């Protein structure tokens, strides 16, 4: 069976759709659980993870790799879930992490602005103007987040297999459409697509192990062989390569580590 990721604008009823799809399909439904798991596993304040997945990176974040580090932890925790199949994930970033997975069904739920405003007005007891301002701020932050972290706009329909406008199409209709689509033959997991997500999950876990000391390291994996690419000074090459290999081999499932270092010349030399 496939993996289903459901992205949504704020207050677009995407959470409701996701939970009902999971119930109808008999799948696990995952959202904030991932943040809690990442918080415990990597000993990071959950509040920081929430901000990492929702607020656009500041200049300090981009220089210090702070937000990237937290997103790395979330990615590792989420992919650990998704590699088991039969999962519905709703929330930010899920579709980014499974872009190349053949049995991942990527869905976007949208709603009219007026409907979203009414939800916020009813929930918070605020004026229409205040509700609109609140939604606009969230939408702006999410757009900046996806553009700065991944160079793409999360609202771009080309990122998804299905875009469903909840209005004339009700929540119930949306659930039926997603469940029907998820059962199409070409969305079922294959040996190849399972290997692909297992490779992604292993690479994400190794990246999480390395990110504090080597935040710019790029990590990929293939059948238990992990490939790490990063930059270092020529004088540090042997030391860094050994340290990276030592850290990576602590991750279960890693059979071999291949480190590719790209020398750079430090400023002032």
N, C-alpha and C positions, 0 to 999 in steps of 0.2 A: 504494500500500500504506500501511498505517497506521504510526503511531508507537506503541510499546508501552512504558509505564512500569511497572516492578514495584517496589512498595513492600513492605517486609517487616519483621517484628519481628526483633530480633537472633537469630541462630542458628535461623532458621526455614526454612532451605534455599532462600531466595529467590534467592540468587546462583546456585546450581546450576540452578534453574528458568530463570532469565534466560539463562544461557549456553547451555542446551540449546534454548531457544526460538529464540535468535539463530542457532544452528547449523542448526536444522531449517528455519527460514525463509530462511536465507541473508542475514540482517541483520547490521549492525554492532552489536556489544555494547559499551556505554559505561558506565563507572562512575568509578573513580578517575582515569581519563584526563582527565576534565573538570577535576579539581582541578589536575593537572599543567599542563594548557594554560592555565588561569586564572592559575596561579602565574607562568608564563613571560610571558604576555601583559601582565599588569598589575603585574609585578615585586613579587609578594607571597610571603612565605614560605609554602610549601605546608602546613606544620604549622598556621599560623593559619587557613588555609582549612578544614582538617580539623576544627578546633575550632569554626569558624563554622557548619559544617553539622551538627554533632552535639551541641554543648553549648548549654544554654539561655543566653540573654543575661543578663549580670550587670547590675546597676544602672548601672555605669559604661558598659557597652556601649550601653545604651538612651539614656543622656545624650550619649555621644560619637559614636553611630552606627557604632561600630567593627565590630560583627558584621554590621550591615546592609550596610556597605560591602563586606565580603568575600562575603556572600551575593549581592550585586548582581553581583560579578565571576563567580561560579559560574553564576548564571542566564544571563549573557550568553554564556559559553562553552558551556553546555549547549544553549541554544536555537540556537546556530550549528550544532550537530550535528543537532538534531531537525528543523530546517527542511528538511533533505535527505530526510526520510522514511526508511523501511526501517532503523529504529534501535530497539534494545531498550536502555532505560536502567534500571539497578537501583541503588537507593540512596535516600538521603534527598532529599526536596524535589521530585523530578521531576514528580509529579502536581500540585503547586501551580502549576507554571509552564505547564501545558497544560490548565488547567481548562476553558477555553472553545474548545478546538481540536476540531473535529468528527471528525477522523480519528485522534484519540489514544485508545488503549485503555488505561485505567488499571486496573491489577491490584494486589490486595493478597494476599500470601501469609502465612498464619498457621500456627502449629503448637502442639501441646500444650506446656504449661510443662514437663512431665516430660521430653518429648523434647528440648527446648532445654537443660534441665539436664544431661542425659546427654551431649550434644554438648560442653558446656563442661567437664564432669568429665573426659571422655576426652581432649580437646584439651590442657587445662592441668594435668591430674593433681591436681585439687583435690577437696575434699570436696563432698558434695551441698549442704550449707549454704552453703559459700563460693560455689559455682556459682549458687545461687538468689539470693544477695545481689548478686552481680555482674550478673546479668540484670535484677534489679529496679532496680538503679541506672541501667543503660542505658535501660531502658524509661521510667523517671521523667524522665531528662534529655531524651529524645526527645519525650515528651509536653509538657514545659515549653517546649521549643524551638518546636514547631508552634503552641502556644497563644500564646506571646509574640510570635512573628514574624508569624503569620497569623491568630491568633484562632480556630483550629480544632484539633481533636484528630485527629492523623494516623491513629489507629486507628478512626475513625468510618467504618463501611462505606458510608455515603451518598456518600463522596468517590470511590468506585471503581465501575467497571463490572462487575468480577468480584472476588469475595473467595473464595479457595480455601484450604481447610483441608487441609494436607498430613498425612495420617494414613492413613485408609482410601483416600483419593485419594492415590495415590503421586506422586512427582515426575514420573514418566513420564506418568501420567494428566493431571497439571496442565499439562505441556507440550503434550499433545494438545489439551486444552480451550482453551488460550490460542491455539494456532496455528489451530484451527478458527474460533474467534471472530474472530480478526484478519482472516479472509478473508470475513467477512460483507459484503454489498454496502454497507450503510449506514456501514461503518467505513472505506471506501476514501476516499482523498484526492480532493477536488474542487477546482476552481479557487478557489472561495470559501474553503475551509478552508486551502488553501495560502497564499492571500493573508493570511489571519488569522495564521498562524504566522510568515510573513515580516514582518508588521507587529510582532508580539510580539518577534521577534528583533532587529529594527532598534531598537525602543524600548528593549530591554534593553541594547544596545550603547551607545546614546546615554546612558542612565542610568549605565552604568559609566564613561563619559567624564566625566560631571558629578558623580558621587557624592562625590568627595573635597572639592570646593568647595561643592557644593549638595546635601547629603545628604537633605534633605527634598523635593527636586524630584520631582514626579510626571510621568512621561513616557509618552505614547502615540504611536502612529504609524498613518498610513493612506496607503497608496500613495506612500510616499516623503516625505510631509509629516509632520513631527514636531511634536507639541504638548507644551510644557513648562509646568507650573504650579508656582509656588513663592511663597514669601513674602519680602518685603523692606520696608525702610523707604521712605517716599515720596521721601526725598532720594537714595536709591540706585537708584531704578527704572530710569532710562535706562542707567546704567552696567552694572547687573546684566543687563538685557535684552540689551545688546550683547555682553557677555561670554559669556552662555549661548549666544547664537546663534553666536558665533565658535567655541566649543568643539564644539557640535553639528554644525556644518558640516564638521568634520574627519572625521566618520564616513562611510565609503563608503555610498552609497545614499540619503543625505539630500539631498532636492531643495529643501526649504523648511523653515524653522523658524518656528513661531508660539509666542511666549512670552506667557503670561498671568501677571502678577504681582499678588499680593494684598497690599496694604500692611498693615503692623502698626505699632503704636506701641511703641518700645523702652521697657523698664522705666525709671522714674525721669524720664520726660519728661511 
